[in-house]
Amino acid sequence: MASPESSSIPRSTFPSPTATIVGHEPNHWPRSPIDEEAEDDEKRIEQYGADDPAEPQPKNFNEDLLPVSPALKSLKSPKVVPPPFAPKPVDPNQVTWDGPDDPLNPQNWSTRYKVWITGVLTVMTVNTTCASSAPSSAIDFIKHDLHTSTEVSYLVTAVFLIGYVFGPMFWGPGSELIGRRPIFIVTLTLYTLFHLGQARANNMTTLLVTRFLSGFFGCAPLTNGGGFMADIWDPISRGIATTVFAAACFLGPAIGPVVGGYITVSSLGWRWVFWVMMIFAGACTVLAFFCLPETYAPAILAAKAKRLRKQDPVGNKDVFAESERVQWSLKELLHRTILRPFKMLIVEPILLFITIYISVVYGVLYALFEAFPVIFIGVKGLTLSQDGLTFLGVGIGAILAMIINILLLRPYPRLMKEWRGFPPAEIRLYGAMIAGPALVVGALWLGWTGNYASVHWSAPAVSAILIGMSVVLIFISFLTYLVDTYLMYAASAFAANTMVRSAVAAAFPLFTVQMFKNLGINWAGTLIAGISLLLAPMPFLFYKYGARIRAKSKFAPCIDLKIAKEIAQEKEAAEFKGEV
C-alpha cells in the first residue's frame, strides 16, 4: 500500500502548543520562548498543512484565531498564570472560524460523523489496494491469452505500484491547493474508467498502460487519507482512527488474490477480475461524491470567503481567506514535491534508514503474491482458488496488528498531558520492536514449512498471519514516528518514503518466482529472514539514540526536547525555592 500513508499532513495534525497551558485560552499571559517557538510551528502548520515553514508568508496572519481542539483544552502543565495582556489586532476582512465551536470546523463535527467519514475512506482504501493485487492470481491466464512471456506478465502487478510512485507527487500538493474533495472525485473517477481498458485489453501494452494509470490515479486515497484523518480527529483520538485506516491498506492486498482466484477459475474468466474491480471502484466513486465532505481547513475558509462575497458583492468585496493570498510558483511546487523530499532522504539518517526498512517489508508483502503460488500450488498441490484463500492470513495479521497498536496507544493521553502535547517521538517505536523479530520468525517459518510436500499446507499458511502482523506493525509504527519526528516537514518525509517504497515493492514481484525456484523455498525464506534480522535492531537503536540524532537534524523541530528542558528547569527552580 502506499501509505495510508500518504503524504499530506494538514494543519490539525499536531496539537496546538498554546492550548496546553493550565487549560486556559492561550493569549491571557506573556509567552515563554518555548511557547513562542511552538506557536511559530503551529502557524505554519495551520497555513501549509504541516509543510515547509520557509514557505511564503501571507499578510495579516493572526495565530490568536487558531482553533483549539476540545480534546486539548483539558491538557495542563504546572505553570503559574501571569496577568493577561492585550490580544494582537487582526484584519477584520480576514475570514476565520466563528469561535472555537464553529460547526464548519471539522474538528467540531460529531464523533458519529467522523466515524462515518473514516469508514468511507477505509472502504476506498481497501478498493484501491485490492486492485493492486487482484490480478496476481490470473497471471498465467493473462500470459496465455495475450501471448506474452512470463517475465512480462509479472509487470501486471509491478506497473500498478509504479503508478503509486508518481501519483503522490501530484495528489498531496494538489489537495493543499484546491482541497481534498476535488482531488478525490477526479482521481477516483479516472481510476474507475481505466479499469475499462484493462478488462477489454487485447494486448499486453494496453493492459500495462491502463494498469499504470489506474495506480497513478488510484493512490489518492492512500496519499491523502492520512490528511483526512488529521483534519477531523484530535491528536488523542487520531491514533486509533489512523490505525484502523492503515490496517485497511493491508486488508486490500490480502483480499485481492482471494477474489481474483475464484473469479479466474470460474466460467467468467480473468477479464471479470477487472470488471468486478471496476464495479467496486464505481461504487466507491459514487460514495465519495455524495458522502465525502471537504475537510481541509484552508479550502473550507476559502469557500466561506467566496460565499460571503457572493452574498454581498459590495459590502464583502474585501473579504478574503488566508489561502487566497498565497501564490505558488512552479519552482516552489517542484521544491515541495521533489527536491525537498529527496534532500531529506539524503541528509536525514532517521528518514533514510526507516525508508529502507519499510521498503523491504513492503516489498516482502508484494513478493508473497508471486511466492504463494510457488509454495501452495507447486509444492502443496492446492488449486488456484484455494491458493488465494491463503492470503487471508495476511488480512488476519493486519487485524491483529491493529489491535496491538490500539493497546499500545492506551497510555498516550496521559503522555500528552505530561509532555504538554508533544510526547517524545520514540514512544511510537514499541510496535516495530515487537514486529521486527516477529518478521524474522515468520519468514523462516514460511520458507522451511513451505519447502516440503510432507508438511501440511496449513503450517506455511499460518506463517502468513505472523508476516502480515509484522509488516503492518512496522509500517504503522515507523510512519507515526516520522510524523512526530518531522512535524511540519512530515509531508516531505512521507513523499520520499512513499515513492521509494512503492518503487521497491514494484521490483520485488519481478524476481520473486526466480528467487524461490533457484534458491529453493527454504533458502529464499532464509534470505528474507536474514535481511529482516539485519534491520530488526533499528527501532531499538532509534529508541535509545533517536533523541540525540533528532537534536542534530536540520528538519526535526524537537519540541519534546525543548519541553523536557523547560520541565527540568521548572523542577530545579521548584527545588531551589523549597530549599530557600
N, C-alpha and C positions, 0 to 999 in steps of 0.2 A: 504494500500500500504506500501510497505516498502518505504521508502522514496525515494523520488527522490533523496530521500534521501538517500542517502546512505552513504555511509560511507567512501569514499575515496576522500580526498581533495588535489589536486595536487599543484605543485609549483606555478602556476599562480593564485591561488585562491585569494591571498591577494596582494594589491598594494605594489609596491616597495617603501619603505620609502625614499630611496635615490633619487627617481625620483620626489620628491615633493618640492624641494628647488629652488625657483626662476626659474623653468623651464629649468635649465641648466643640463649638464651631471653631474653625482654625484661625480666625482673624480677630481674636479677642485679646491678644497679648503679643509682645515682641517675639520674634522668632530667633532661635539659636542658629548658628552656622549650619548644623546638620539639617535643621528644618528647611532653611533656605535652599540648600543644595538639593534636598529631596524634592522640594516643590518645583525647582527648575526641571528636574527629570519628569515630574508629573505633568507640567505644562507641555513639554514636548510630546509625551505620550498622548495627551488629550488632542493635540493638533495633528500628529502624524501617525497615529496608530502604532505607537511604541516603536518608532523607527529612528532614523538618524537625528540626533539633537543638533546637528550642524545644518539642518535644512533651513531654507529662507524663512525668516520670522515675519508674520503679518503684524500690522499695526493694531493698537488698541486691544491687545490681549490682556485679559484680567483673570488671574487664577482664582480670585475670590469667588467666581461664579461656577467653579468646577463642581459637578455633582458629587455628593458624598454617599457611598453605598450604605444602606441601612445596616447591613451586617457589620460594618466597620465602626459605626458610631459608638458601639459598646467597648471598643478596644481602648485600654487605658495604659498610661505609663506613670511612673511615680514622679511627676513634675509638679511644682507649685505654680498655680496660675497667677501671673502678674496682672497689673492693671490693663484694661483694654486700650486699644489705640484706634484711630480713625481708619476705616477701610479705604482702599485705593479707589480713585474715580474710575468710571467705566463709560465708554461711548454709549449714549442712550439709544443709538441706532443699531447697535450690535444685538443680533438675535441669540439668546441663550435659553437655558431651561427656565421654566417658570417656577423656580424654587426647587428645593430638594425632593419634593414629592410630585414633580411634573409627570403626568401619566405618559407623555411622549418619550420619556427617558426609558430605554429598555431595561435598565437596572430596577425600575419600579414596577415592571409588569408582574402579574400574579405568578406564583410558582407553578400553577397548573398550566398556564400558557407557555411558560418557559420549558416545562417538561414536554409539552406538545411540539414545540419548535425543535427541541433536542431529538425527539423521536423522528420527526420528518427528516432531519439531517442524517440521522443514523440509517434510515431506510435508503436514502440516496447514496450514502457511502457504501452500503452493502451492495447496491446495484452496480456501481462503477467498478468496485473491486472484484465482484463476482464475474463481470465481463472480462476482466483481465485473465482469468484462469479457466473459464468455462470451456474454451475450445481445445484445451490441452488434452482432453480425453478423445478428441476426434482427429488428432494429428495424422494417424495412419490412413484414415478415410479421406481426409483432405489431400494428403500426398498422392493417393491413388487416383482420385477423381480429377485433380488438377495437373497431374503428370509432372510432379516436381521431385526433387531429391529430398532425402531425409534431413540433411543439414538445413536446407532452405525451409522446410516445414517447421523447424523449431523457431523460426522467426515469427510465427503467428503469435506467440506469447511475447517474444522479445520486443517487437516493434510497438506493441501497445505500451509497454513500460518505457520505451524511448520517448513516447508522447508525454509520459509523466516527467521526463527530464526538462522539456521545453515549456510545457504548459504553465508551471508556477511562475516563470519569468513574466508572464502576461497577466494571469488572473489575480495574483496577490496585489501588485501595484494597481491593477485596474479597479479592484474593489475599493481601494483607497481614493481613487479619483472620481468614480461615478457611483459608488455604493455596492453593497454586496448583492442585493436582489437582482439588479440588471445583469450582473455577471452570471449569476446562477441561471437565470431564464435563458439567456442567449447560448451559453455553453451547453446546457442540458438539451436544448432543442437541437443544436448541431450534432451533439454526441448521439442523440437518438437517430437522427436522419442518416448518419454514416453507417449505422447498422444495416441499412438497406443495401449498401454497396457490398457488405460482407456476405449477406445472405444470398445475393444474386451474382456473386463474383464467378466469372468463367475462366479466370486465370489467376495465377499467384500474385502477379503485380497488383491487380485490382484489390485483391484481398488484403495484401500487406499495406498498401497506401491507405485504405479506409480504416484498417486496424490502427495505424499510427494516428490518424486524425481523430478517431474515437478516443484514444488515450490522451491526446493533446487537449481535447475539449472536456473529456470525462474526468480529468483530475481536479476540476474546480471544487467539487465538494471536499476533497481531501486538502486542497490548498487553503481554502477559506473557511472550512468547517470549524477549525480552532478559533478563528476570528469571531464567528457567530457565538461560540461558547463564551468567549471573553466579553462580548458585547452585552450579553443578557445575564450572566451569572456573576455573583460577587466572588471575591477571591477564595472564600472558605468553601462555598458550595461548588465552585467551578471544578475542583479536583475530582469529585465524583462524576459530574457530567462529562468531563473530558475523558475520564477513564472508560466510561460506557461507550463514548464515541470512538475512542481508539480501539477498543475491543472489536467494534463493528468493522473497523478497517481490515481486520484479520479474519472475521467471520466470512466476509465475501469471498476471498480466495479459497477458503475451505469448502464453501458450498458450491462454487463453480464447477469443479470436476464431478461432483455428485450429479448435478443437474445435467451437465454435458454428457456424462457417460450413459445415463439412461435414455436421453433423447437420441444419441448417436446410434445405439443398438436397436432402437425401436423402428417401426415402419416409417417414421418421419424422416430419419436420416440426419446427417451432420448439419445441413443448412438450417434446420429448425433450431439448432442451438442459437444461431444469430437472430432468428425470428423471435424466439422466446425472450432473448435479451433485449430486443427492440421493443417488444410489448411492455416488458418491465420498465425499461428506460422511459417510454412514452407515458406510462402511468406516473412515474416519479416527476416527470416534467410538468404534467397537469397538476400534480400535488403541490409542486413548488410555486406554480403560477397563482394558485388560489389560496395557499396556506402559508407561504413563507413571506414574512414582512421584512421591511428594511430595518436593520438593527445597528448599522454603523452611524454613530452619533453625528459626525460632521455632515453626512448625507441627510440625516433627518432634520438637522438645523438648517441646512441649505434649502430643503424643500419647504420648511416653515417660512423662511425669509421670502421665497418666491410666492408662496401663498398670500403672505401679508401684502406684498407689493401688488399682487393681482387684485386683492380685495379693495385696496385704496391706493391707486396709482399715484395720486398727488401727495397725500399725507404720508405714505410709506415709501416714497421714492428713494430715500436714502437708507432704508433698512438693508442690512447685509448680514451674512453669516461669515464666520472666520474663513471657512474653506473656500469661499468665493474670492477672497483677497490673495490667495496663494496661487502663483503661476508656476507650473512645472515646465522646464525646457527638456528637450530630448536628451541633452547631456546629463541632466540631473536624474532623469528616469533610467538611463543606462547605468549611471553610477549606483543607483539603488538596487537595480535588478541583477547586474552582472559584476561590475567592478568591485564594489564593497564586499559582497559575499565571498568572492574568491580571494580577496585580500585578507579577510578574516581567516579563511581556511589556511592561509599560508603562515600568518603571524600568531594565530591563537592556538596553542597546543591543546587546550581543552576541546575546542571545536574540531581540530584535526583528528585527534585520537577517537573521539566519540563518533565522528563521521565514519572512520574506518571500521569501528566495531559494529555500528548499526548497518553499514553497507554489507558487511559479511553476513550478519544474521538475516538481513532482508533477502540477500541472495540465496541463503540456505532455504528460506521459505519457498521461493520460486523454483529452486532446484528440486524440491520434493515433487513438483508436478511432473517432472520427467523421470525422477528416480523411482517413484512408487510403482509405475507400470513395470519397470525392470524387476522390482522385488516381488510384487504381488501377482503379476500376470506371468512373468518369465520364470520365477522360481516357485512361487506358492500355487500357481495354477488357477488363480481366480479369473472370473470374467471381467470384461471392461466395466460393466455397471457395478460389480462387486468391488473392483479396484477403486472406483470413485467414492464408495462408502468409507473407505479407509481414511479419506481426508477429513471426515467428521471428527477424527481425533484432534486435528489441529484446531477446529472450532471449539471443542470441549476445553482444550488447553487455553484458548483465548478467554473463555468464560471464567476459568479458574484464575487466570492472571488478573482479570477484572476484580474478582472477589478479593484476592490477596492484596491488590493495590488499594482497594477501598478500606480494608482493615489497616493497612499501613498509614492511611491518611487520618485515622481517628485522632491522633494527638495534635493534628495540625492547627485546629482552632486555638488550643492552649499555647502553641508555639507562636502563633500570630500575635497573641497578646503579650507574651514575654518579649518578643523581638520587635514590638511596635509596628507590625505589619510587614516586616521583611526578615523572616527566618533565614538562617544560612542555607544556601543552595544545596549543600552536601546532604541535607536531610532527605532529599529526593532520591538518593542512591541506594536505599535499602532494597528496593525491588531488584535492581541489577545485581546486587550482591547475592541474592538468592538465585537469580536466573542464570548467572554466568556458569557456576559449577553444574547446575541442572542441565544446561545445554550440552556440556561435555558428556554427561552420563547419557542423555537422550541420543546423541549421535552414535556413541559406542553401542548402545542398546539396539538401535535401528540396524547398524551395519552387521553386527555379529549374530543377531537373531534372524535377520533377513537373508543371510548368505546361504543358509542350509535348508533344503526342502524338507528335512526331517523335523524341523522346528515348526510348530503350529503357526499359522498366519497371524493369529491374534497377538503373538508376542511382539513382532515389529509394529503391529497396528497400535498397540498401547503406547509404544515409544513416541508416537505422533502427538499424544497428549502432552508428554513432558516437553517435547520440542516446541509445540505451539505455545505452551505456557511460558517457556523461557524466552522465545522470540518476542512475545507481546510485552512481557515484563521489562525486558531490556529496552524495548522501544519506548514504552511509556516513561520509564524511569529516567532515561537519558534525555529525552526531549523536554520533559518538565525541568530537568536540571539545566538545560540550555536556556529555557525561558527565565528561570530565576537567576542565572549567571549573567546574561546579557541584557535583560530588561528591554530598554528601548531599541537595542540592536538585535533583538531576538528574531525579527523578521528576516534580517540578512543572514543570521546563523541558520535559520530554517531553510532559506532558499538554497544555500550552499549544501546543506545536508540532504535536502530533497533531490537535488539534481545529481549529486554523486551517488547516493544510494540507489536511485532509480536506474542509473546507468549500469551499476554493478549488478543489480537484480536482472536487468535485461541481458547481461552477458552470461549469467550462470546457466540458464536453460540450453545455451548453445554448446556447452561441453559436458553437461552432467551425465548424459547417457554414455558417452565415450569413457568418462572417468569411472563410472560404476562398472562398465563392462571390461575395461582394460586393467584396472587395478583390482577388480573384484569388489563385491558389495561390502565385504568386511573391512578391507583396507581403505576403500573410499570413505566409509563411515569413520574409520580411524583418523584419516587425514582431516576431515571436518572437525572431529573432536580435538585433534591436536592444535588446529588453528584456534578453536574456541578456547582451549586451555591457555594458550599464549595471551589471549585477550581478557580472560576471566579476572585477572588481578586488577584490571583498570578501575572498576568502581571503588575497590578498596583503597587504591593509591590516591584517587581523587578525593575520597572521603578524608584521608589523612593530610594530603598536601594541597587539596583544591583551593582552600582559602589563600594559601601562600602564593599559588600560581595566579589566582584571580587578582591579588593585590598588585601584581606586576603587569596586568593586562591593560592595553590601551582602550579596550572596548567594554570591559566589565565594570559597572558603576560601583560594585562592592558596598552597597548601602548597609548591609548587615555588619560589615567590619567597622563602619563608622558608628553605627548604633552600639555595637559592642564596646567601642572605645568610650562613647558617651556614658554608657551604663557603668563602666568601670570607674570613670571619673566621678560620677554621682555617688558611687559606693564609697570611693576614697573620701569624698567630701563629707559624706554622712558619718563615716568612721572618725574622721578628724574632728567633726563637730561634736561627736559623742565624747571623744577624749577631752576636748576643751571644756 
